[in-house]
């Protein structure tokens, strides 16, 4: 659940669901949930954010290259399975 990872809505900067749709944080501190911000899939935006993360923050990642799967669902799954410790 979101509230196990995010203490307050202010801590949540950006996120996407498993279909590449943007989500936003909702709720009181300690009871944060995620809700769709738009029904529109934003594959290019999501891929750009992941690429930026790998280039800037994932300096300890062995390849520093984000997954290259063509399918958005496969891309999201690969990102989730290749968790990078900062």
N, C-alpha and C positions, 0 to 999 in steps of 0.2 A: 504494500500500500504506500501511497505517496507520503503519508504522514510519518512513515518510518524513516524516510530519507530527507524530507524537507520539513524543517521546524515551522517556518512561517512563509506566507505567500511572497514576502519580500526577498527571500532567498532563491526563489525560482526565476531564472532569467529567460530560458527558452526551452521548449520541448516539443516532441512530435510523437504521435502514436505509431503503431505498427504499419500504418498505411501512408505515413508521411504527412499527416494532417497536423497542423499546429495545435498545441494544447496550452492552457493557462492554468495557473494555480488558483484555487478557490478555498475559502474557509478560514476559520480562526486558527491562531497558532496552536500547534499540536494536533490539529484536525484537518490538515490540508488534503484536498483531493484535486484531481486533474479533470478538466472539462475541455471539450473541443472548442477551439477559438474560431475554427472555420472548417467547413466540410471539404474544402478544396485541398487536394494533395499538392504539396510543395516540394517536389523531389529535388529540383535544382537548388532551392534554398537550403534544404536539409543536407545535401551533398556538400555544398559550399561551407556550411558550418562545421561539418565533420572534417573536411580538408583543412580548414583553418585551425581546428583543435589539434590535429596531428602535426601541423607545421609549427605551431606556436607552443602548445602546452605539453605535447607528448614527447618531449625531448629524450626521454629514457626508452621510448619504444624502439625495438631493434631496427625496424625499417622506416619508421616515420612516414609510412605511406598508407592512406586509408584503403579499405577494401575497394575492389573495382568491379563488383558484380553489376551486371546490366539491370537485372530485376531489382526494383526498389525494395521489395520484401526481402530478397536475399541479401541486399546491401545492409538493411537495418539489422537483420539477424547476424550478419558477419560482424558488424560494429559491436553489437551486444555481446557476442561470444569472444571478442578480442579485447576485453576490458583492459584499459591502460591505466596503470598507477601513475599519478603525477609525482 
